[in-house]
Amino acid sequence: MTIRRMDHTGYVVGDLPAAVAFFVELGLELEGKTTVEGAWADRLIGLDGVQADIAFLRTPDGHGRVELSAFQSPVTTVAAPRAPVNVPGIPRLTFVVDALDDVLGRLRPHGGELVGEVARYEDYCRYAYVRGPEGVIIGLVEELS
């Protein structure tokens, strides 16, 4: 059997409202929020006393989803990495956008910072990496054709 589809990608943030605002500004739509806790969550995550606030956002085409989780407990003392793009295991989400420069301008007030420079790949696209909430790398692609 093969997989049926990719359901979502997710990552943990410290400030859920700020992360939701970042992705809404990017163009995703908030599907909903909930809190998860209890024995089933403890078993799933492999931690005791889990309580996490979760928000799901979807892309405008309805095919992609992002899950943002903010843990109330247990509390961690380990900070999220801000490693360079080439470090194995660094998460990256990539979105196709209509107007790259406009999106970059809208994300800056929400903490979005350009990783390198906007680069053009042949006649196919303009591409940029932006660090978003908690240091996650967001790829932004503006197709040229």
Salt bridges, closest charged atoms under 4 A:
ASP7 OD1 - ARG5 NH1 2.65
ASP7 OD2 - HIS8 ND1 2.62
ASP7 OD2 - ARG65 NH1 3.49
GLU25 OE2 - ARG106 NE 2.63
GLU25 OE1 - HIS110 NE2 3.71
GLU29 OE1 - ARG58 NH2 3.32
GLU31 OE2 - ARG58 NH1 3.58
GLU31 OE1 - ARG65 NE 3.02
GLU67 OE1 - HIS8 NE2 2.85
ASP101 OD1 - ARG126 NH2 3.11
ASP102 OD2 - ARG106 NH1 2.73
GLU113 OE2 - ARG82 NH2 3.14
ASP123 OD1 - ARG120 NH2 3.40
GLU142 OE1 - ARG126 NH1 3.00
